Amino acid sequence: MIKLPQYSILVSALTLAGVGALQAQTVWDGGGVGNDWSTPENWVGDAIPGSGTSAQTTTGGVTIEVTTDVTAARFENQDGSGSLVTLDILSGSLTETVNTFAGRFANGSNTVINVSGGDIFGPNGGDIYGPDAGSSGSLVYNITSGGVYNYTRFRYGNTTVNLTGGVLNMAADGVTGTGISFQNGAALNMSGMGTFVFNVYGNGDNDLLTGGADVDLSGGIIGFKFDAGYTPQIGDSYDFLNTGMVVDGTGANIASSDVDGKYLITWDVSQWGTSAANPSSSKGVLTITDITAIPEPGTYALMVGMLFGGLAILLRRKALP
C-alpha cells in the first residue's frame, strides 16, 4: 500500500498574475559548507529562495541537495554549457509555486533531478518543459522513492522520466477534468515498484492521459486515488486514455488497492491495452467488477477489543458458582 503524503499547495501572487510573469532570481553560488539548499551561504546574497523567487543555477557541474521543506517560484538551470547540474531531493519537499513553461531549462543545459526520499510539489496545472525540441541538452527525472505531484505535462523529446519506485501523481487532487500528458517525444519509463497514479473523482470522471504518441504502461504499477466524497461502486467505469492513444500491457500491473488503502478492487481489464500494434483493442477502459472496503486500523483495534471483552465476560460467567 502506498500512502500519498498530506500537503498544502502554496499559491503566490505571481501564480495569480498568470504564466509568463517574470520572477526575481536567487542564484546558486555554492559558497557555503556542503551542498544543502537550506544553507543561506550557498546562494548569492546569503538568502535562500522563497515563494516569489526562482532558484537558479547559471554554472554547470554542481549538485544541490534538498533535505528539508523548501519553496521557490521554480527551479531553473540556466547554464547552457552542457555541464551537468544535479538536484537531489533526499528528504523533505520542494514546492514550486509558479507554472513552469518554456525557458525553465535553457537550451544546452543538462539536468538530472533525483527524487530519492523527498517530494516535489508543483502548482495546479504546472508544466515541465525540457530544453527545446531539436536543441542540445536534456532533462531527466529519476524517481526511486518519494514522489512528484501536481504537474500536468512533461514536454519535448529531451525530457525523460524514469519511474522505478515512489509515486508520479501528475494532477492535483480535486481538480476534475485534468489531463496528464507526455508530449513532443517526452518519455516515461516505468519499472519495479514505481507507481503512476490516476485521480478518480466519480463514475466516468477521472484523470486522462494524453500525448502525441503511444505510451507504454506495461511496467511498474498503475495506481488510483479516489477523491474525497466519492465512494466507488461495482459497475463504475473509467476511460483513462485520450482518443487515439493506445497503451501496451495486459493490465497485470494494475493495483488491486487504491493508494490510500481504503478499497480492495477487482478490475475488468478486457478493454485495457494489449498492444500498440492493435489499437482497436487498446481503449484504456477499466470497470470495477468487485470492491471491498478495508476497515481502518482503529476499526480492527475496536473489533479485537470487543472480541477480548466478550471472552472475558464469558470466562467470568463460567467461573461463577
C-alpha positions as CSV (number, residue, x, y, z in Angstrom):
1,M,0.0,0.0,0.0
2,I,1.4,3.4,-0.9
3,K,0.4,6.4,1.1
4,L,0.3,9.8,-0.6
5,P,1.6,12.5,1.7
6,Q,-0.6,15.2,3.1
7,Y,0.4,18.7,1.9
8,S,-0.8,22.1,1.1
9,I,-0.2,23.9,-2.1
10,L,1.4,27.3,-1.8
11,V,-0.1,29.9,-4.2
12,S,1.9,33.1,-4.8
13,A,0.6,36.4,-6.3
14,L,2.8,35.6,-9.3
15,T,0.7,32.5,-10.0
16,L,-2.4,34.5,-9.9
17,A,-0.9,37.0,-12.3
18,G,-0.5,34.3,-14.9
19,V,2.1,32.3,-16.6
20,G,4.9,34.3,-18.1
21,A,5.3,36.8,-15.3
22,L,9.0,37.4,-14.5
23,Q,10.3,36.2,-11.2
24,A,13.3,37.5,-9.3
25,Q,16.1,35.1,-9.2
26,T,18.2,33.7,-6.4
27,V,21.4,32.3,-7.9
28,W,23.3,29.3,-6.5
29,D,27.0,30.1,-5.8
30,G,27.9,27.2,-3.6
31,G,29.7,29.4,-1.1
32,G,28.6,27.5,2.0
33,V,29.7,24.3,3.6
34,G,28.2,21.3,1.7
35,N,25.5,21.3,-1.0
36,D,22.3,21.8,1.1
37,W,19.6,24.1,-0.5
38,S,18.8,25.4,3.0
39,T,22.3,26.8,3.7
40,P,22.0,30.6,3.0
41,E,25.7,30.9,2.1
42,N,25.1,28.7,-0.9
43,W,23.1,31.4,-2.6
44,V,24.1,34.9,-3.8
45,G,23.3,37.4,-1.1
46,D,23.2,34.6,1.5
47,A,19.5,34.2,1.3
48,I,17.7,31.1,0.3
49,P,14.9,31.3,-2.3
50,G,11.3,31.9,-1.4
51,S,7.9,31.5,-3.0
52,G,8.4,34.6,-5.1
53,T,11.9,33.9,-6.4
54,S,13.3,31.4,-8.8
55,A,16.1,29.1,-7.6
56,Q,18.6,29.3,-10.4
57,T,21.9,27.8,-11.5
58,T,24.0,29.6,-14.0
59,T,27.0,27.4,-13.8
60,G,27.1,23.6,-14.5
61,G,29.0,20.9,-12.6
62,V,27.1,21.5,-9.4
63,T,25.0,19.3,-7.1
64,I,22.2,20.8,-4.9
65,E,20.6,18.7,-2.1
66,V,17.1,19.2,-0.6
67,T,16.9,17.7,2.9
68,T,14.0,19.8,4.4
69,D,10.9,21.6,3.3
70,V,11.8,24.4,0.9
71,T,9.8,26.6,-1.5
72,A,10.7,28.6,-4.7
73,A,8.8,30.0,-7.6
74,R,10.5,27.4,-9.7
75,F,13.9,25.6,-10.0
76,E,15.8,26.7,-13.2
77,N,19.0,25.6,-14.9
78,Q,20.2,28.5,-17.0
79,D,23.7,27.0,-17.7
80,G,23.9,26.3,-21.4
81,S,27.4,24.8,-21.4
82,G,26.3,21.2,-21.2
83,S,27.9,20.6,-17.8
84,L,25.6,18.6,-15.6
85,V,23.5,20.1,-12.8
86,T,22.1,17.6,-10.3
87,L,19.2,18.3,-7.9
88,D,18.9,15.6,-5.2
89,I,15.5,15.5,-3.3
90,L,16.7,13.4,-0.4
91,S,14.1,14.3,2.2
92,G,11.6,17.0,3.0
93,S,10.0,18.6,-0.1
94,L,10.5,21.2,-2.8
95,T,7.3,23.2,-3.5
96,E,7.2,25.2,-6.7
97,T,4.6,27.9,-6.7
98,V,4.6,29.3,-10.3
99,N,3.7,27.4,-13.5
100,T,6.8,26.3,-15.3
101,F,6.6,26.9,-19.0
102,A,9.4,27.0,-21.6
103,G,12.7,28.7,-20.6
104,R,13.0,27.0,-17.2
105,F,15.7,24.7,-18.6
106,A,17.9,26.6,-21.1
107,N,18.9,25.0,-24.4
108,G,22.3,23.3,-23.9
109,S,21.6,22.6,-20.2
110,N,21.8,19.1,-18.8
111,T,19.9,18.5,-15.7
112,V,19.2,15.4,-13.6
113,I,16.6,15.5,-10.8
114,N,16.9,12.6,-8.4
115,V,13.8,12.1,-6.2
116,S,15.0,9.6,-3.7
117,G,13.2,10.1,-0.4
118,G,11.6,13.5,-0.6
119,D,8.8,15.0,-2.7
120,I,8.3,17.7,-5.4
121,F,5.0,19.6,-5.4
122,G,4.1,21.8,-8.4
123,P,1.3,24.4,-8.7
124,N,-2.0,23.2,-10.0
125,G,-1.7,22.8,-13.8
126,G,2.1,23.1,-13.7
127,D,4.1,22.2,-16.7
128,I,7.7,20.8,-17.1
129,Y,9.5,21.7,-20.4
130,G,12.9,20.3,-21.0
131,P,15.3,22.0,-23.5
132,D,13.6,22.9,-26.7
133,A,12.9,20.1,-29.2
134,G,15.9,19.8,-31.6
135,S,18.3,21.6,-29.3
136,S,21.1,20.2,-27.3
137,G,20.7,19.3,-23.6
138,S,18.5,17.1,-21.6
139,L,16.2,16.9,-18.5
140,V,16.0,13.6,-16.6
141,Y,13.8,12.8,-13.6
142,N,14.8,9.7,-11.7
143,I,12.1,8.8,-9.2
144,T,13.1,6.0,-6.8
145,S,11.4,6.9,-3.6
146,G,9.1,9.8,-2.5
147,G,7.2,11.4,-5.3
148,V,6.3,14.1,-7.8
149,Y,2.9,15.7,-7.6
150,N,0.6,18.2,-9.3
151,Y,2.2,18.7,-12.7
152,T,0.1,18.0,-15.8
153,R,2.6,18.0,-18.6
154,F,6.1,16.8,-19.5
155,R,7.2,18.1,-22.9
156,Y,10.0,17.7,-25.5
157,G,12.0,14.7,-26.6
158,N,14.9,15.8,-24.4
159,T,12.8,15.1,-21.3
160,T,12.8,11.6,-19.7
161,V,11.1,10.4,-16.5
162,N,12.4,7.1,-15.1
163,L,9.9,5.8,-12.5
164,T,11.3,2.8,-10.7
165,G,9.9,3.5,-7.2
166,G,7.8,6.1,-5.4
167,V,4.9,7.9,-6.9
168,L,4.3,10.1,-10.0
169,N,0.9,11.8,-9.5
170,M,0.7,14.4,-12.1
171,A,-2.7,16.0,-11.3
172,A,-3.8,17.9,-8.3
173,D,-6.4,16.3,-6.0
174,G,-9.9,17.7,-6.5
175,V,-9.2,19.2,-9.9
176,T,-11.6,17.4,-12.2
177,G,-11.0,17.1,-15.9
178,T,-7.3,17.4,-15.6
179,G,-5.3,15.9,-18.5
180,I,-2.0,14.2,-17.8
181,S,0.4,14.4,-20.8
182,F,3.7,13.4,-22.2
183,Q,4.1,15.4,-25.3
184,N,6.5,16.1,-28.2
185,G,8.5,12.9,-27.5
186,A,8.9,13.2,-23.8
187,A,9.4,9.7,-22.4
188,L,8.0,7.8,-19.3
189,N,9.9,4.6,-18.4
190,M,8.2,2.5,-15.7
191,S,9.6,-0.5,-13.8
192,G,9.9,-2.1,-10.4
193,M,7.6,-0.5,-7.8
194,G,7.2,2.8,-9.5
195,T,3.6,3.9,-9.3
196,F,1.8,6.1,-11.8
197,V,-1.3,7.5,-10.1
198,F,-4.6,8.4,-11.7
199,N,-7.0,10.5,-9.6
200,V,-10.7,9.4,-9.8
201,Y,-13.4,11.9,-8.9
202,G,-16.6,9.9,-9.8
203,N,-18.1,7.3,-12.1
204,G,-16.7,8.2,-15.5
205,D,-14.8,11.2,-14.1
206,N,-11.1,10.8,-13.9
207,D,-7.6,11.9,-14.9
208,L,-6.9,11.4,-18.6
209,L,-3.6,10.5,-20.1
210,T,-2.9,12.5,-23.3
211,G,0.0,12.8,-25.7
212,G,1.2,12.6,-29.3
213,A,2.5,9.1,-29.2
214,D,1.7,5.6,-27.9
215,V,2.5,5.2,-24.2
216,D,4.0,2.1,-22.6
217,L,2.4,1.5,-19.1
218,S,3.2,-2.2,-19.0
219,G,5.9,-1.8,-16.3
220,G,5.7,-0.6,-12.7
221,I,2.3,-0.1,-11.1
222,I,-0.9,1.7,-12.2
223,G,-2.4,3.1,-9.1
224,F,-5.6,5.1,-8.2
225,K,-6.6,7.7,-5.7
226,F,-10.3,8.2,-5.2
227,D,-11.3,11.8,-4.4
228,A,-12.8,12.6,-1.0
229,G,-16.5,12.3,-1.1
230,Y,-16.6,9.7,-3.8
231,T,-17.3,6.1,-3.0
232,P,-16.6,3.8,-5.9
233,Q,-19.2,1.1,-6.7
234,I,-19.4,-2.1,-8.7
235,G,-20.0,-1.2,-12.3
236,D,-18.3,2.2,-12.2
237,S,-16.2,2.6,-15.3
238,Y,-13.4,5.0,-16.3
239,D,-11.6,5.8,-19.5
240,F,-8.0,6.8,-18.8
241,L,-6.7,7.4,-22.4
242,N,-7.4,10.2,-24.8
243,T,-8.9,9.4,-28.1
244,G,-6.4,7.8,-30.5
245,M,-3.9,6.7,-27.8
246,V,-3.0,3.1,-27.1
247,V,-1.2,1.5,-24.2
248,D,0.9,-1.6,-24.0
249,G,0.3,-4.2,-21.3
250,T,-2.3,-6.7,-20.2
251,G,-3.4,-4.9,-17.0
252,A,-1.4,-7.3,-14.8
253,N,0.3,-4.3,-13.2
254,I,-2.9,-2.5,-12.2
255,A,-3.1,-2.1,-8.4
256,S,-5.8,-4.1,-6.6
257,S,-5.8,-1.5,-3.7
258,D,-6.1,2.3,-4.0
259,V,-3.1,4.3,-2.8
260,D,-5.0,5.3,0.3
261,G,-5.6,1.7,1.2
262,K,-9.4,2.1,1.5
263,Y,-10.6,-0.4,-1.0
264,L,-9.7,-3.8,-2.5
265,I,-10.7,-3.7,-6.1
266,T,-11.2,-6.3,-8.9
267,W,-11.0,-4.7,-12.4
268,D,-12.3,-5.8,-15.7
269,V,-9.2,-5.3,-17.9
270,S,-10.7,-6.6,-21.1
271,Q,-10.5,-3.1,-22.6
272,W,-7.1,-2.2,-21.3
273,G,-4.2,-2.1,-23.7
274,T,-2.8,-5.3,-25.2
275,S,-0.5,-4.0,-27.9
276,A,0.3,-0.8,-29.7
277,A,0.1,-2.7,-32.9
278,N,-3.6,-3.4,-32.3
279,P,-5.1,0.0,-31.3
280,S,-8.7,-1.2,-31.7
281,S,-8.3,-3.3,-28.6
282,S,-6.4,-0.7,-26.6
283,K,-9.1,1.7,-25.2
284,G,-7.8,2.3,-21.7
285,V,-11.1,1.5,-20.1
286,L,-11.3,-0.1,-16.6
287,T,-14.5,-1.2,-14.9
288,I,-14.9,-2.3,-11.3
289,T,-16.3,-5.8,-11.0
290,D,-15.8,-6.3,-7.3
291,I,-14.9,-3.9,-4.4
292,T,-14.5,-4.4,-0.7
293,A,-13.9,-1.6,1.8
294,I,-10.8,-2.1,4.0
295,P,-11.5,-1.3,7.7
296,E,-9.4,1.4,9.2
297,P,-6.7,0.3,11.7
298,G,-8.8,1.7,14.5
299,T,-11.7,-0.4,13.4
300,Y,-9.5,-3.5,13.7
301,A,-8.4,-2.5,17.2
302,L,-12.1,-2.0,18.2
303,M,-13.1,-5.4,16.8
304,V,-10.2,-7.1,18.7
305,G,-11.1,-5.2,21.9
306,M,-14.7,-6.3,21.6
307,L,-13.6,-9.9,21.0
308,F,-11.4,-10.0,24.0
309,G,-14.1,-8.2,26.1
310,G,-16.6,-10.8,25.1
311,L,-14.2,-13.6,26.0
312,A,-13.5,-12.1,29.4
313,I,-17.3,-11.9,30.2
314,L,-17.7,-15.5,29.1
315,L,-14.8,-16.7,31.3
316,R,-16.2,-14.8,34.3
317,R,-19.6,-16.3,33.8
318,K,-18.1,-19.8,33.7
319,A,-16.1,-19.1,36.8
320,L,-19.2,-18.1,38.9
321,P,-20.6,-20.9,41.1
